[in-house]
Amino acid sequence: MTDHATELANGAAELGIALSDTQSRQLLEYLALLHKWNKAYNLTAVRDPDEMVSRHLLDSLSILPFVDGQHWLDVGSGGGMPGIILTIMRPDIRFMLLDSNGKKTRFLTQVKLELGLENLKVTQGRVEAFQTDTAFDGIVSRAFSSLADFTQMTRHLSHAETRWLAMKGQYPEEELAALPVDFEVDRSSRLTVPGCQGHRHLLILRRLVQAVNG
């Protein structure tokens, strides 16, 4: 039987991330809830909890160094990747997890309650119809949609300094070619996730406000 606590601690250390006892406990509690609810709610295609440590927890932790600001949105959060993991790791940042699927938002709400995540808000709805009084400093997605759809559907939730973080597998050349003209790649990073096979990339996008406003 795999020792998930050891795998998580070793994987986080490889990523250069130190986990507190509280963070480690919350991440493993989240993993247990995800495995339990997945049987009925189909939250993730990954069924084996031994795979969930690397493919969900460590994969989400790999983008932690790129997260700053005070107010973040995880679009199409599904089972809570990367939003729940980031919420646990950055209690100083407010996170909103948005998904149109009621079963998934019920699960996320249960995670919030059981883990006591006071900096988390869960909302059910379609992102293109969602409105907020406060624009987000960062907007993140993991396998949510194409880059063009991701940016177009969330541009109304941004301000001039907002950054979009898109987690991808292979470097998405075709998707980048279809980006709206007022978006560009601020930077890209190839991610090495302990225990994960295949390529992982993070693209950080920004909006060229001057191109729109003249």
PyMOL CGO cylinders between C-alpha atoms (Angstrom):
from pymol import cmd
from pymol.cgo import CYLINDER

trace = [
    CYLINDER, 0.00, 0.00, 0.00, 1.35, 3.41, -0.95, 0.3, 1, 1, 1, 1, 1, 1,
    CYLINDER, 1.35, 3.41, -0.95, 2.11, 5.81, 1.90, 0.3, 1, 1, 1, 1, 1, 1,
    CYLINDER, 2.11, 5.81, 1.90, 0.37, 8.90, 0.55, 0.3, 1, 1, 1, 1, 1, 1,
    CYLINDER, 0.37, 8.90, 0.55, 1.78, 11.18, 3.24, 0.3, 1, 1, 1, 1, 1, 1,
    CYLINDER, 1.78, 11.18, 3.24, 5.36, 10.24, 2.38, 0.3, 1, 1, 1, 1, 1, 1,
    CYLINDER, 5.36, 10.24, 2.38, 4.71, 10.46, -1.37, 0.3, 1, 1, 1, 1, 1, 1,
    CYLINDER, 4.71, 10.46, -1.37, 3.18, 13.91, -0.92, 0.3, 1, 1, 1, 1, 1, 1,
    CYLINDER, 3.18, 13.91, -0.92, 6.00, 15.18, 1.30, 0.3, 1, 1, 1, 1, 1, 1,
    CYLINDER, 6.00, 15.18, 1.30, 8.73, 13.83, -0.99, 0.3, 1, 1, 1, 1, 1, 1,
    CYLINDER, 8.73, 13.83, -0.99, 7.01, 15.15, -4.12, 0.3, 1, 1, 1, 1, 1, 1,
    CYLINDER, 7.01, 15.15, -4.12, 6.50, 18.59, -2.60, 0.3, 1, 1, 1, 1, 1, 1,
    CYLINDER, 6.50, 18.59, -2.60, 10.16, 18.67, -1.56, 0.3, 1, 1, 1, 1, 1, 1,
    CYLINDER, 10.16, 18.67, -1.56, 11.18, 17.88, -5.15, 0.3, 1, 1, 1, 1, 1, 1,
    CYLINDER, 11.18, 17.88, -5.15, 9.11, 20.89, -6.21, 0.3, 1, 1, 1, 1, 1, 1,
    CYLINDER, 9.11, 20.89, -6.21, 10.87, 23.03, -3.62, 0.3, 1, 1, 1, 1, 1, 1,
    CYLINDER, 10.87, 23.03, -3.62, 7.73, 23.39, -1.50, 0.3, 1, 1, 1, 1, 1, 1,
    CYLINDER, 7.73, 23.39, -1.50, 7.73, 22.92, 2.27, 0.3, 1, 1, 1, 1, 1, 1,
    CYLINDER, 7.73, 22.92, 2.27, 4.43, 21.66, 3.65, 0.3, 1, 1, 1, 1, 1, 1,
    CYLINDER, 4.43, 21.66, 3.65, 3.35, 22.49, 7.18, 0.3, 1, 1, 1, 1, 1, 1,
    CYLINDER, 3.35, 22.49, 7.18, 1.69, 19.75, 9.22, 0.3, 1, 1, 1, 1, 1, 1,
    CYLINDER, 1.69, 19.75, 9.22, -1.65, 21.49, 8.74, 0.3, 1, 1, 1, 1, 1, 1,
    CYLINDER, -1.65, 21.49, 8.74, -1.24, 21.77, 4.97, 0.3, 1, 1, 1, 1, 1, 1,
    CYLINDER, -1.24, 21.77, 4.97, -0.20, 18.13, 4.66, 0.3, 1, 1, 1, 1, 1, 1,
    CYLINDER, -0.20, 18.13, 4.66, -3.17, 17.02, 6.75, 0.3, 1, 1, 1, 1, 1, 1,
    CYLINDER, -3.17, 17.02, 6.75, -5.63, 19.12, 4.75, 0.3, 1, 1, 1, 1, 1, 1,
    CYLINDER, -5.63, 19.12, 4.75, -4.27, 17.93, 1.41, 0.3, 1, 1, 1, 1, 1, 1,
    CYLINDER, -4.27, 17.93, 1.41, -4.59, 14.29, 2.46, 0.3, 1, 1, 1, 1, 1, 1,
    CYLINDER, -4.59, 14.29, 2.46, -8.08, 14.87, 3.86, 0.3, 1, 1, 1, 1, 1, 1,
    CYLINDER, -8.08, 14.87, 3.86, -9.04, 16.43, 0.55, 0.3, 1, 1, 1, 1, 1, 1,
    CYLINDER, -9.04, 16.43, 0.55, -7.60, 13.41, -1.26, 0.3, 1, 1, 1, 1, 1, 1,
    CYLINDER, -7.60, 13.41, -1.26, -9.71, 11.07, 0.89, 0.3, 1, 1, 1, 1, 1, 1,
    CYLINDER, -9.71, 11.07, 0.89, -12.86, 13.12, 0.23, 0.3, 1, 1, 1, 1, 1, 1,
    CYLINDER, -12.86, 13.12, 0.23, -12.14, 13.18, -3.51, 0.3, 1, 1, 1, 1, 1, 1,
    CYLINDER, -12.14, 13.18, -3.51, -11.74, 9.40, -3.60, 0.3, 1, 1, 1, 1, 1, 1,
    CYLINDER, -11.74, 9.40, -3.60, -14.91, 8.86, -1.54, 0.3, 1, 1, 1, 1, 1, 1,
    CYLINDER, -14.91, 8.86, -1.54, -17.15, 11.23, -3.52, 0.3, 1, 1, 1, 1, 1, 1,
    CYLINDER, -17.15, 11.23, -3.52, -15.69, 10.20, -6.87, 0.3, 1, 1, 1, 1, 1, 1,
    CYLINDER, -15.69, 10.20, -6.87, -17.42, 6.83, -6.61, 0.3, 1, 1, 1, 1, 1, 1,
    CYLINDER, -17.42, 6.83, -6.61, -20.84, 8.49, -6.93, 0.3, 1, 1, 1, 1, 1, 1,
    CYLINDER, -20.84, 8.49, -6.93, -20.14, 11.92, -8.44, 0.3, 1, 1, 1, 1, 1, 1,
    CYLINDER, -20.14, 11.92, -8.44, -17.58, 11.15, -11.17, 0.3, 1, 1, 1, 1, 1, 1,
    CYLINDER, -17.58, 11.15, -11.17, -15.37, 14.07, -10.18, 0.3, 1, 1, 1, 1, 1, 1,
    CYLINDER, -15.37, 14.07, -10.18, -12.24, 12.81, -11.92, 0.3, 1, 1, 1, 1, 1, 1,
    CYLINDER, -12.24, 12.81, -11.92, -11.30, 10.06, -14.34, 0.3, 1, 1, 1, 1, 1, 1,
    CYLINDER, -11.30, 10.06, -14.34, -8.47, 9.08, -12.02, 0.3, 1, 1, 1, 1, 1, 1,
    CYLINDER, -8.47, 9.08, -12.02, -9.93, 6.35, -9.80, 0.3, 1, 1, 1, 1, 1, 1,
    CYLINDER, -9.93, 6.35, -9.80, -6.84, 5.11, -8.00, 0.3, 1, 1, 1, 1, 1, 1,
    CYLINDER, -6.84, 5.11, -8.00, -5.91, 7.23, -4.96, 0.3, 1, 1, 1, 1, 1, 1,
    CYLINDER, -5.91, 7.23, -4.96, -2.29, 6.14, -5.45, 0.3, 1, 1, 1, 1, 1, 1,
    CYLINDER, -2.29, 6.14, -5.45, -2.33, 8.06, -8.75, 0.3, 1, 1, 1, 1, 1, 1,
    CYLINDER, -2.33, 8.06, -8.75, -4.20, 11.03, -7.30, 0.3, 1, 1, 1, 1, 1, 1,
    CYLINDER, -4.20, 11.03, -7.30, -1.23, 12.20, -5.25, 0.3, 1, 1, 1, 1, 1, 1,
    CYLINDER, -1.23, 12.20, -5.25, 0.92, 12.89, -8.31, 0.3, 1, 1, 1, 1, 1, 1,
    CYLINDER, 0.92, 12.89, -8.31, -1.73, 13.63, -10.93, 0.3, 1, 1, 1, 1, 1, 1,
    CYLINDER, -1.73, 13.63, -10.93, -3.84, 15.94, -8.76, 0.3, 1, 1, 1, 1, 1, 1,
    CYLINDER, -3.84, 15.94, -8.76, -2.02, 17.13, -5.64, 0.3, 1, 1, 1, 1, 1, 1,
    CYLINDER, -2.02, 17.13, -5.64, 1.53, 17.47, -6.96, 0.3, 1, 1, 1, 1, 1, 1,
    CYLINDER, 1.53, 17.47, -6.96, 0.39, 18.65, -10.38, 0.3, 1, 1, 1, 1, 1, 1,
    CYLINDER, 0.39, 18.65, -10.38, -1.55, 21.46, -8.72, 0.3, 1, 1, 1, 1, 1, 1,
    CYLINDER, -1.55, 21.46, -8.72, 1.30, 22.27, -6.33, 0.3, 1, 1, 1, 1, 1, 1,
    CYLINDER, 1.30, 22.27, -6.33, 3.66, 22.70, -9.29, 0.3, 1, 1, 1, 1, 1, 1,
    CYLINDER, 3.66, 22.70, -9.29, 2.07, 26.07, -10.19, 0.3, 1, 1, 1, 1, 1, 1,
    CYLINDER, 2.07, 26.07, -10.19, 2.16, 27.46, -6.64, 0.3, 1, 1, 1, 1, 1, 1,
    CYLINDER, 2.16, 27.46, -6.64, 5.25, 29.65, -7.26, 0.3, 1, 1, 1, 1, 1, 1,
    CYLINDER, 5.25, 29.65, -7.26, 3.34, 31.51, -9.99, 0.3, 1, 1, 1, 1, 1, 1,
    CYLINDER, 3.34, 31.51, -9.99, 0.38, 32.47, -7.79, 0.3, 1, 1, 1, 1, 1, 1,
    CYLINDER, 0.38, 32.47, -7.79, 0.37, 35.94, -6.25, 0.3, 1, 1, 1, 1, 1, 1,
    CYLINDER, 0.37, 35.94, -6.25, -2.10, 38.75, -5.67, 0.3, 1, 1, 1, 1, 1, 1,
    CYLINDER, -2.10, 38.75, -5.67, -5.10, 38.70, -3.34, 0.3, 1, 1, 1, 1, 1, 1,
    CYLINDER, -5.10, 38.70, -3.34, -8.11, 37.47, -5.32, 0.3, 1, 1, 1, 1, 1, 1,
    CYLINDER, -8.11, 37.47, -5.32, -8.14, 34.40, -7.59, 0.3, 1, 1, 1, 1, 1, 1,
    CYLINDER, -8.14, 34.40, -7.59, -10.64, 32.50, -9.70, 0.3, 1, 1, 1, 1, 1, 1,
    CYLINDER, -10.64, 32.50, -9.70, -10.43, 28.81, -10.64, 0.3, 1, 1, 1, 1, 1, 1,
    CYLINDER, -10.43, 28.81, -10.64, -12.64, 28.35, -13.72, 0.3, 1, 1, 1, 1, 1, 1,
    CYLINDER, -12.64, 28.35, -13.72, -14.28, 24.99, -14.32, 0.3, 1, 1, 1, 1, 1, 1,
    CYLINDER, -14.28, 24.99, -14.32, -12.81, 23.78, -11.05, 0.3, 1, 1, 1, 1, 1, 1,
    CYLINDER, -12.81, 23.78, -11.05, -14.52, 20.38, -11.26, 0.3, 1, 1, 1, 1, 1, 1,
    CYLINDER, -14.52, 20.38, -11.26, -13.17, 18.27, -8.43, 0.3, 1, 1, 1, 1, 1, 1,
    CYLINDER, -13.17, 18.27, -8.43, -11.12, 21.19, -7.11, 0.3, 1, 1, 1, 1, 1, 1,
    CYLINDER, -11.12, 21.19, -7.11, -7.88, 21.07, -9.09, 0.3, 1, 1, 1, 1, 1, 1,
    CYLINDER, -7.88, 21.07, -9.09, -5.95, 23.28, -8.70, 0.3, 1, 1, 1, 1, 1, 1,
    CYLINDER, -5.95, 23.28, -8.70, -8.24, 25.55, -6.67, 0.3, 1, 1, 1, 1, 1, 1,
    CYLINDER, -8.24, 25.55, -6.67, -8.56, 23.52, -3.47, 0.3, 1, 1, 1, 1, 1, 1,
    CYLINDER, -8.56, 23.52, -3.47, -4.83, 22.81, -3.35, 0.3, 1, 1, 1, 1, 1, 1,
    CYLINDER, -4.83, 22.81, -3.35, -3.96, 26.47, -3.87, 0.3, 1, 1, 1, 1, 1, 1,
    CYLINDER, -3.96, 26.47, -3.87, -6.54, 27.52, -1.25, 0.3, 1, 1, 1, 1, 1, 1,
    CYLINDER, -6.54, 27.52, -1.25, -4.89, 25.22, 1.30, 0.3, 1, 1, 1, 1, 1, 1,
    CYLINDER, -4.89, 25.22, 1.30, -1.40, 26.46, 0.46, 0.3, 1, 1, 1, 1, 1, 1,
    CYLINDER, -1.40, 26.46, 0.46, -2.21, 30.18, 0.38, 0.3, 1, 1, 1, 1, 1, 1,
    CYLINDER, -2.21, 30.18, 0.38, -4.61, 31.02, 3.24, 0.3, 1, 1, 1, 1, 1, 1,
    CYLINDER, -4.61, 31.02, 3.24, -3.67, 34.68, 2.69, 0.3, 1, 1, 1, 1, 1, 1,
    CYLINDER, -3.67, 34.68, 2.69, -5.34, 34.73, -0.76, 0.3, 1, 1, 1, 1, 1, 1,
    CYLINDER, -5.34, 34.73, -0.76, -9.08, 34.65, -1.45, 0.3, 1, 1, 1, 1, 1, 1,
    CYLINDER, -9.08, 34.65, -1.45, -10.07, 31.97, -3.95, 0.3, 1, 1, 1, 1, 1, 1,
    CYLINDER, -10.07, 31.97, -3.95, -13.32, 31.49, -5.82, 0.3, 1, 1, 1, 1, 1, 1,
    CYLINDER, -13.32, 31.49, -5.82, -14.02, 28.11, -7.41, 0.3, 1, 1, 1, 1, 1, 1,
    CYLINDER, -14.02, 28.11, -7.41, -16.56, 28.30, -10.22, 0.3, 1, 1, 1, 1, 1, 1,
    CYLINDER, -16.56, 28.30, -10.22, -18.23, 25.37, -11.96, 0.3, 1, 1, 1, 1, 1, 1,
    CYLINDER, -18.23, 25.37, -11.96, -21.53, 24.91, -13.79, 0.3, 1, 1, 1, 1, 1, 1,
    CYLINDER, -21.53, 24.91, -13.79, -22.04, 21.35, -12.47, 0.3, 1, 1, 1, 1, 1, 1,
    CYLINDER, -22.04, 21.35, -12.47, -24.14, 21.24, -9.31, 0.3, 1, 1, 1, 1, 1, 1,
    CYLINDER, -24.14, 21.24, -9.31, -22.75, 17.89, -8.12, 0.3, 1, 1, 1, 1, 1, 1,
    CYLINDER, -22.75, 17.89, -8.12, -19.21, 19.22, -8.34, 0.3, 1, 1, 1, 1, 1, 1,
    CYLINDER, -19.21, 19.22, -8.34, -19.99, 22.46, -6.51, 0.3, 1, 1, 1, 1, 1, 1,
    CYLINDER, -19.99, 22.46, -6.51, -21.74, 20.46, -3.77, 0.3, 1, 1, 1, 1, 1, 1,
    CYLINDER, -21.74, 20.46, -3.77, -18.57, 18.44, -3.36, 0.3, 1, 1, 1, 1, 1, 1,
    CYLINDER, -18.57, 18.44, -3.36, -16.42, 21.57, -3.27, 0.3, 1, 1, 1, 1, 1, 1,
    CYLINDER, -16.42, 21.57, -3.27, -18.71, 23.12, -0.65, 0.3, 1, 1, 1, 1, 1, 1,
    CYLINDER, -18.71, 23.12, -0.65, -18.36, 19.98, 1.48, 0.3, 1, 1, 1, 1, 1, 1,
    CYLINDER, -18.36, 19.98, 1.48, -14.56, 20.20, 1.18, 0.3, 1, 1, 1, 1, 1, 1,
    CYLINDER, -14.56, 20.20, 1.18, -14.69, 23.85, 2.27, 0.3, 1, 1, 1, 1, 1, 1,
    CYLINDER, -14.69, 23.85, 2.27, -16.74, 22.92, 5.34, 0.3, 1, 1, 1, 1, 1, 1,
    CYLINDER, -16.74, 22.92, 5.34, -14.80, 19.83, 6.38, 0.3, 1, 1, 1, 1, 1, 1,
    CYLINDER, -14.80, 19.83, 6.38, -11.38, 21.43, 5.92, 0.3, 1, 1, 1, 1, 1, 1,
    CYLINDER, -11.38, 21.43, 5.92, -12.39, 24.81, 7.35, 0.3, 1, 1, 1, 1, 1, 1,
    CYLINDER, -12.39, 24.81, 7.35, -11.20, 26.78, 4.33, 0.3, 1, 1, 1, 1, 1, 1,
    CYLINDER, -11.20, 26.78, 4.33, -12.29, 30.30, 5.27, 0.3, 1, 1, 1, 1, 1, 1,
    CYLINDER, -12.29, 30.30, 5.27, -10.55, 31.90, 2.27, 0.3, 1, 1, 1, 1, 1, 1,
    CYLINDER, -10.55, 31.90, 2.27, -12.62, 29.84, -0.21, 0.3, 1, 1, 1, 1, 1, 1,
    CYLINDER, -12.62, 29.84, -0.21, -15.91, 30.64, -1.92, 0.3, 1, 1, 1, 1, 1, 1,
    CYLINDER, -15.91, 30.64, -1.92, -17.70, 28.13, -4.16, 0.3, 1, 1, 1, 1, 1, 1,
    CYLINDER, -17.70, 28.13, -4.16, -20.09, 29.30, -6.87, 0.3, 1, 1, 1, 1, 1, 1,
    CYLINDER, -20.09, 29.30, -6.87, -22.22, 27.34, -9.34, 0.3, 1, 1, 1, 1, 1, 1,
    CYLINDER, -22.22, 27.34, -9.34, -22.71, 28.97, -12.72, 0.3, 1, 1, 1, 1, 1, 1,
    CYLINDER, -22.71, 28.97, -12.72, -21.42, 29.50, -16.23, 0.3, 1, 1, 1, 1, 1, 1,
    CYLINDER, -21.42, 29.50, -16.23, -18.38, 31.71, -16.33, 0.3, 1, 1, 1, 1, 1, 1,
    CYLINDER, -18.38, 31.71, -16.33, -19.55, 33.78, -19.31, 0.3, 1, 1, 1, 1, 1, 1,
    CYLINDER, -19.55, 33.78, -19.31, -22.65, 34.81, -17.32, 0.3, 1, 1, 1, 1, 1, 1,
    CYLINDER, -22.65, 34.81, -17.32, -20.88, 35.28, -13.99, 0.3, 1, 1, 1, 1, 1, 1,
    CYLINDER, -20.88, 35.28, -13.99, -20.51, 38.82, -12.65, 0.3, 1, 1, 1, 1, 1, 1,
    CYLINDER, -20.51, 38.82, -12.65, -18.40, 40.14, -9.79, 0.3, 1, 1, 1, 1, 1, 1,
    CYLINDER, -18.40, 40.14, -9.79, -17.92, 43.51, -8.13, 0.3, 1, 1, 1, 1, 1, 1,
    CYLINDER, -17.92, 43.51, -8.13, -14.19, 42.87, -7.68, 0.3, 1, 1, 1, 1, 1, 1,
    CYLINDER, -14.19, 42.87, -7.68, -12.02, 41.85, -10.62, 0.3, 1, 1, 1, 1, 1, 1,
    CYLINDER, -12.02, 41.85, -10.62, -9.60, 38.97, -10.11, 0.3, 1, 1, 1, 1, 1, 1,
    CYLINDER, -9.60, 38.97, -10.11, -5.83, 39.31, -9.87, 0.3, 1, 1, 1, 1, 1, 1,
    CYLINDER, -5.83, 39.31, -9.87, -5.42, 35.84, -11.33, 0.3, 1, 1, 1, 1, 1, 1,
    CYLINDER, -5.42, 35.84, -11.33, -7.60, 33.39, -13.25, 0.3, 1, 1, 1, 1, 1, 1,
    CYLINDER, -7.60, 33.39, -13.25, -6.52, 29.75, -13.48, 0.3, 1, 1, 1, 1, 1, 1,
    CYLINDER, -6.52, 29.75, -13.48, -7.79, 26.75, -15.41, 0.3, 1, 1, 1, 1, 1, 1,
    CYLINDER, -7.79, 26.75, -15.41, -6.76, 23.11, -15.69, 0.3, 1, 1, 1, 1, 1, 1,
    CYLINDER, -6.76, 23.11, -15.69, -8.04, 21.39, -18.81, 0.3, 1, 1, 1, 1, 1, 1,
    CYLINDER, -8.04, 21.39, -18.81, -11.07, 23.70, -18.85, 0.3, 1, 1, 1, 1, 1, 1,
    CYLINDER, -11.07, 23.70, -18.85, -11.17, 24.75, -22.51, 0.3, 1, 1, 1, 1, 1, 1,
    CYLINDER, -11.17, 24.75, -22.51, -9.07, 26.12, -25.34, 0.3, 1, 1, 1, 1, 1, 1,
    CYLINDER, -9.07, 26.12, -25.34, -6.95, 29.17, -24.60, 0.3, 1, 1, 1, 1, 1, 1,
    CYLINDER, -6.95, 29.17, -24.60, -9.17, 31.28, -26.85, 0.3, 1, 1, 1, 1, 1, 1,
    CYLINDER, -9.17, 31.28, -26.85, -12.34, 30.27, -24.97, 0.3, 1, 1, 1, 1, 1, 1,
    CYLINDER, -12.34, 30.27, -24.97, -10.63, 30.57, -21.60, 0.3, 1, 1, 1, 1, 1, 1,
    CYLINDER, -10.63, 30.57, -21.60, -9.59, 34.17, -22.23, 0.3, 1, 1, 1, 1, 1, 1,
    CYLINDER, -9.59, 34.17, -22.23, -12.73, 35.27, -24.07, 0.3, 1, 1, 1, 1, 1, 1,
    CYLINDER, -12.73, 35.27, -24.07, -15.12, 33.91, -21.45, 0.3, 1, 1, 1, 1, 1, 1,
    CYLINDER, -15.12, 33.91, -21.45, -13.25, 35.49, -18.53, 0.3, 1, 1, 1, 1, 1, 1,
    CYLINDER, -13.25, 35.49, -18.53, -12.04, 38.84, -19.87, 0.3, 1, 1, 1, 1, 1, 1,
    CYLINDER, -12.04, 38.84, -19.87, -14.96, 40.63, -18.19, 0.3, 1, 1, 1, 1, 1, 1,
    CYLINDER, -14.96, 40.63, -18.19, -13.69, 39.43, -14.81, 0.3, 1, 1, 1, 1, 1, 1,
    CYLINDER, -13.69, 39.43, -14.81, -10.23, 40.98, -15.17, 0.3, 1, 1, 1, 1, 1, 1,
    CYLINDER, -10.23, 40.98, -15.17, -8.42, 44.25, -14.57, 0.3, 1, 1, 1, 1, 1, 1,
    CYLINDER, -8.42, 44.25, -14.57, -5.34, 45.69, -16.28, 0.3, 1, 1, 1, 1, 1, 1,
    CYLINDER, -5.34, 45.69, -16.28, -2.87, 43.59, -14.27, 0.3, 1, 1, 1, 1, 1, 1,
    CYLINDER, -2.87, 43.59, -14.27, -4.76, 40.26, -14.26, 0.3, 1, 1, 1, 1, 1, 1,
    CYLINDER, -4.76, 40.26, -14.26, -2.79, 37.17, -15.25, 0.3, 1, 1, 1, 1, 1, 1,
    CYLINDER, -2.79, 37.17, -15.25, -4.34, 34.03, -16.74, 0.3, 1, 1, 1, 1, 1, 1,
    CYLINDER, -4.34, 34.03, -16.74, -2.69, 30.72, -15.78, 0.3, 1, 1, 1, 1, 1, 1,
    CYLINDER, -2.69, 30.72, -15.78, -3.50, 27.86, -18.15, 0.3, 1, 1, 1, 1, 1, 1,
    CYLINDER, -3.50, 27.86, -18.15, -2.33, 24.37, -17.21, 0.3, 1, 1, 1, 1, 1, 1,
    CYLINDER, -2.33, 24.37, -17.21, -1.72, 22.25, -20.29, 0.3, 1, 1, 1, 1, 1, 1,
    CYLINDER, -1.72, 22.25, -20.29, -0.08, 19.00, -21.35, 0.3, 1, 1, 1, 1, 1, 1,
    CYLINDER, -0.08, 19.00, -21.35, 1.75, 19.44, -24.63, 0.3, 1, 1, 1, 1, 1, 1,
    CYLINDER, 1.75, 19.44, -24.63, 2.73, 22.99, -25.55, 0.3, 1, 1, 1, 1, 1, 1,
    CYLINDER, 2.73, 22.99, -25.55, -0.47, 24.23, -27.29, 0.3, 1, 1, 1, 1, 1, 1,
    CYLINDER, -0.47, 24.23, -27.29, 0.88, 25.78, -30.51, 0.3, 1, 1, 1, 1, 1, 1,
    CYLINDER, 0.88, 25.78, -30.51, -2.47, 25.69, -32.36, 0.3, 1, 1, 1, 1, 1, 1,
    CYLINDER, -2.47, 25.69, -32.36, -4.37, 27.13, -29.42, 0.3, 1, 1, 1, 1, 1, 1,
    CYLINDER, -4.37, 27.13, -29.42, -1.89, 29.97, -29.10, 0.3, 1, 1, 1, 1, 1, 1,
    CYLINDER, -1.89, 29.97, -29.10, -2.33, 30.82, -32.76, 0.3, 1, 1, 1, 1, 1, 1,
    CYLINDER, -2.33, 30.82, -32.76, -6.06, 31.28, -32.08, 0.3, 1, 1, 1, 1, 1, 1,
    CYLINDER, -6.06, 31.28, -32.08, -5.65, 33.63, -29.09, 0.3, 1, 1, 1, 1, 1, 1,
    CYLINDER, -5.65, 33.63, -29.09, -7.63, 36.90, -29.24, 0.3, 1, 1, 1, 1, 1, 1,
    CYLINDER, -7.63, 36.90, -29.24, -5.48, 39.69, -30.66, 0.3, 1, 1, 1, 1, 1, 1,
    CYLINDER, -5.48, 39.69, -30.66, -5.35, 41.55, -27.35, 0.3, 1, 1, 1, 1, 1, 1,
    CYLINDER, -5.35, 41.55, -27.35, -3.79, 38.65, -25.44, 0.3, 1, 1, 1, 1, 1, 1,
    CYLINDER, -3.79, 38.65, -25.44, -0.21, 37.47, -25.37, 0.3, 1, 1, 1, 1, 1, 1,
    CYLINDER, -0.21, 37.47, -25.37, 1.96, 34.95, -23.55, 0.3, 1, 1, 1, 1, 1, 1,
    CYLINDER, 1.96, 34.95, -23.55, 3.66, 36.71, -20.65, 0.3, 1, 1, 1, 1, 1, 1,
    CYLINDER, 3.66, 36.71, -20.65, 5.74, 33.62, -19.96, 0.3, 1, 1, 1, 1, 1, 1,
    CYLINDER, 5.74, 33.62, -19.96, 5.60, 29.85, -20.28, 0.3, 1, 1, 1, 1, 1, 1,
    CYLINDER, 5.60, 29.85, -20.28, 7.12, 27.18, -18.10, 0.3, 1, 1, 1, 1, 1, 1,
    CYLINDER, 7.12, 27.18, -18.10, 7.62, 23.48, -18.63, 0.3, 1, 1, 1, 1, 1, 1,
    CYLINDER, 7.62, 23.48, -18.63, 6.64, 21.77, -15.40, 0.3, 1, 1, 1, 1, 1, 1,
    CYLINDER, 6.64, 21.77, -15.40, 8.25, 18.64, -14.01, 0.3, 1, 1, 1, 1, 1, 1,
    CYLINDER, 8.25, 18.64, -14.01, 5.74, 16.95, -11.73, 0.3, 1, 1, 1, 1, 1, 1,
    CYLINDER, 5.74, 16.95, -11.73, 7.07, 14.11, -9.55, 0.3, 1, 1, 1, 1, 1, 1,
    CYLINDER, 7.07, 14.11, -9.55, 5.40, 10.83, -10.51, 0.3, 1, 1, 1, 1, 1, 1,
    CYLINDER, 5.40, 10.83, -10.51, 3.70, 12.23, -13.62, 0.3, 1, 1, 1, 1, 1, 1,
    CYLINDER, 3.70, 12.23, -13.62, 4.55, 10.93, -17.05, 0.3, 1, 1, 1, 1, 1, 1,
    CYLINDER, 4.55, 10.93, -17.05, 4.32, 13.10, -20.16, 0.3, 1, 1, 1, 1, 1, 1,
    CYLINDER, 4.32, 13.10, -20.16, 4.67, 16.81, -20.73, 0.3, 1, 1, 1, 1, 1, 1,
    CYLINDER, 4.67, 16.81, -20.73, 3.18, 19.49, -18.51, 0.3, 1, 1, 1, 1, 1, 1,
    CYLINDER, 3.18, 19.49, -18.51, 3.23, 23.17, -19.37, 0.3, 1, 1, 1, 1, 1, 1,
    CYLINDER, 3.23, 23.17, -19.37, 2.00, 26.33, -17.67, 0.3, 1, 1, 1, 1, 1, 1,
    CYLINDER, 2.00, 26.33, -17.67, 1.18, 29.32, -19.83, 0.3, 1, 1, 1, 1, 1, 1,
    CYLINDER, 1.18, 29.32, -19.83, 0.79, 32.72, -18.20, 0.3, 1, 1, 1, 1, 1, 1,
    CYLINDER, 0.79, 32.72, -18.20, -1.22, 35.09, -20.36, 0.3, 1, 1, 1, 1, 1, 1,
    CYLINDER, -1.22, 35.09, -20.36, -1.92, 38.79, -20.08, 0.3, 1, 1, 1, 1, 1, 1,
    CYLINDER, -1.92, 38.79, -20.08, -4.25, 41.19, -21.79, 0.3, 1, 1, 1, 1, 1, 1,
    CYLINDER, -4.25, 41.19, -21.79, -2.87, 44.06, -23.85, 0.3, 1, 1, 1, 1, 1, 1,
    CYLINDER, -2.87, 44.06, -23.85, -5.15, 46.74, -22.48, 0.3, 1, 1, 1, 1, 1, 1,
    CYLINDER, -5.15, 46.74, -22.48, -3.70, 49.43, -24.73, 0.3, 1, 1, 1, 1, 1, 1,
    CYLINDER, -3.70, 49.43, -24.73, -4.61, 47.40, -27.80, 0.3, 1, 1, 1, 1, 1, 1,
    CYLINDER, -4.61, 47.40, -27.80, -8.24, 47.63, -26.75, 0.3, 1, 1, 1, 1, 1, 1,
    CYLINDER, -8.24, 47.63, -26.75, -8.35, 51.14, -25.32, 0.3, 1, 1, 1, 1, 1, 1,
    CYLINDER, -8.35, 51.14, -25.32, -6.07, 52.71, -27.88, 0.3, 1, 1, 1, 1, 1, 1,
]
cmd.load_cgo(trace, "trace")
